[in-house]
Amino acid sequence: MSTDGQRREPVLELRNVDTHYGQIHILKHINVEIYPGEVVCLLGGNASGKTTTLKTILGYVRPTRGEVVVDGERVDGLLPSMVVARGVSMVPENRRLFKRMTVRENLQLGAYQRKDKDEVREDLERAYALFPRIKERLDQRAGTLSGGEQQMVAVSRALMARPKVLLMDEPSMGLSPLLVQQNFEIIQRINGQGTTVFVVEQNANMALSIADRGYVLQTGEIVLADSAKALLENPEMKRAYLGELE
Amino acid sequence: MAARFHRPDPRRTVVLGIAGGLTAVFLSAIGMVEEFIKRSLVDPEVVLGYVTIALVPFVFAYVVARPPPVREGIAPVRPGPLTLAAGAVAGLLTASVVSLFVVITTEVNVRGVLQNVSPPLLETLTFHRGVGQGVVWLLVGGTLIGAGGAAVHLIPARYRRPVVLAVVWVLIFGLLQVLIAQIFRGLKVGDTVNPFLYKGSRGLTIHGAITVWIAAFLIALSLEGQREAMRRRLAEATPAVRRNYMLVGLAVALLILAVTPQILGNFLSEVLDLAGIFLLMALGLNIVVGYAGLLDLGYVAFFAVGAYTGAVLTSPSSPEWNPAFTFWAAIPFIMVAAALAGIIVGTPVLRMRGDYLAIVTLGFGEIARILFLSDALKPYFGGAQGIIRVPNISIGPVEFVTSQDFFYIIYALAIVLIYVSWALQHSRVGRAWMAMREDETVAEVMGVNIVAAKLQAFIIGAILASLGGALFAHKIGSIFPHSFNIVVSITVLMCVIVGGMGSIPGVILGAIVLVGAPELLREFSEFKFLLYGALLIFMMQMKPEGLIPSRQRAQELHQDEAAQDAWLRREALGDTEPEPAK
């Protein structure tokens, strides 16, 4: 984990981003910076704008003001497929594997944008090393896997794009405590191997326990931004998000 | 642990028995039974009308008596006396409903509403014995047939399939007499075989039917044990060996195709030509619907674009402008025109999914037909008069004139397009299509350009259909707007859905059966769309993946049985420990 990342260029940056759905102002002057090697989390309750933030990064929603920058290059206004080509990939909420396709085909689709076949093969091997389970299941339909295995495939699929930054949408949503635990261990492992991760999460305790830094989003505004440790100590945070009663 | 006897659900027995009766009444009231009564399958007594009506209690009783599917945790049951009884009751109920119908319609004249409920129909249903005696015959017959349907389950598993299959083959031999007799003639054995099998045009002879049954039974029986073994051998084969199998299969298929028109003669080649043209379209629609998951109900538009472009460019009497190209010179232009049409239809519907897409494309299909029919474009496309004198296709000095000649062109193109479909399926864009079909949003997150992928599907689908259309124009020699109506779109879609969406062998089977069979079975032509509809409902309920699914599911389907075996073994050993958690 790198705390000295501040001196480097951010790999993903939202600069003063505003987003509207028609007349409704969703995101208000959002500023987020993610540096290489970090795990950063974006916390917030329902309707706080978490999902819109992800959609804005990926190009599903065009910001009305501000810039989205990936590795020094502006990506706002590009199609999702072009944003992905510039090094952003995502593990969607509830995994959303291609259930009727095999595990192998799921992984191949993760590398859809890549032309470097030899390196894709290397990355496949890396995925097997990371999750040996996957290799046993390669020719099985993804829908027949257990929840934990599906999560491994979803993460591997996103990693197959060799992303500069990996977005994770609600990795704890709708999962049993054991699987949530397993999920966050996966995040730590892939971060340990050098992947930068941006986690969008409601479960603040869990997310902060593995993150370097965190942002707190409330009705479209960033109300807190600090290191994970500081956020865990923050009294306001404790009251509103960490479920501790005074 | 001895298996218990199966006890069919009484309520289900009653419900299905009555449903069977209503089905039989329906088939009678729409005139099917009367229409079919003239067609003899086996001389002298087995006529299609009675076979149809007898099949109803047979099938319903079979379903009633079917033991529950094998599932983990449920001990299997075996069919017993109650199975037979349930089948008999269902058959009796079916016959009772029919009897009631006969009695009522004898007393009350319903012909004002149900035109086909005629005195001859009632005579048919009472076996020309009057109402009183006829009803007794109906009830006794229904009960026996119902018991017979249930008795299928009592046949030892090893023989069950062969026995039933052999009966089906006898019926097929009777139904497709024209085709089969012609095949024997084509093979130069018609003079000896046909008089033995068939009695004039009155269907099979008795000894012919028995011979067919025995032969089919023996073949099915010998194949029964080997099916599993063959599948296993194929699954275990190395890629090189599998490729050899494929090459041998391909060679055999080509050989059969090469001699088919000569054996089948002109009329049957004509039928296969039509099926082939629909196959070309179905291969194209399979890309749009099967691979990319875009439901297109106006596919006929592209067929029409191909036919009209081809006709305008090649016919010496096309209005306004007639370069009188050869077919081969016109092909590039046809493909470009189709691609443009694909873009025109594809662009406005890019943002639509599912139902909306289907409705909009339906509109485009009609627009295309109306444009070709319109007075505004009459100078170019001839309006209702269409375009005539589309020349034959020729290669150098060889001109393709008869339907036997055309067979080679159509199926040569089909082979090319099958290869193209196969290559696309395994290409990068093929993967993108399938991902898009499964989950458009996530496909986009994987970096698939949805706009491009959709347009590619529309364009390639359009080009395939246009080639079919062009061949159609040359084959018929003249084209008119009314040939390009929605029925074409629906028929092609049927081929894809019934065959198996995304499955090339499925689409081939679908086109040959759904387009070819109605041409051969003239009795059915009046009921073609009724049967299409019924088939579609049946397929969606029972086999939504199609006749030949795009991926072998055998393994998955057998997992249930394996799990039950494992469970039974544990029971037998008295092993009460739960299975270790994964």
Boltz contact constraints between the chains, C-beta under 6 A:
constraints:
  - contact:
      token1: [A, 80]
      token2: [B, 444]
      max_distance: 6.0
  - contact:
      token1: [A, 81]
      token2: [B, 447]
      max_distance: 6.0
  - contact:
      token1: [A, 81]
      token2: [B, 449]
      max_distance: 6.0
  - contact:
      token1: [A, 84]
      token2: [B, 447]
      max_distance: 6.0
  - contact:
      token1: [A, 85]
      token2: [B, 447]
      max_distance: 6.0
  - contact:
      token1: [A, 90]
      token2: [B, 445]
      max_distance: 6.0
  - contact:
      token1: [A, 92]
      token2: [B, 442]
      max_distance: 6.0
  - contact:
      token1: [A, 96]
      token2: [B, 439]
      max_distance: 6.0
  - contact:
      token1: [A, 96]
      token2: [B, 442]
      max_distance: 6.0
  - contact:
      token1: [A, 98]
      token2: [B, 435]
      max_distance: 6.0
  - contact:
      token1: [A, 98]
      token2: [B, 438]
      max_distance: 6.0
  - contact:
      token1: [A, 109]
      token2: [B, 435]
      max_distance: 6.0
  - contact:
      token1: [A, 109]
      token2: [B, 446]
      max_distance: 6.0
  - contact:
      token1: [A, 112]
      token2: [B, 446]
      max_distance: 6.0
  - contact:
      token1: [A, 112]
      token2: [B, 447]
      max_distance: 6.0
  - contact:
      token1: [A, 112]
      token2: [B, 448]
      max_distance: 6.0
  - contact:
      token1: [A, 113]
      token2: [B, 447]
      max_distance: 6.0
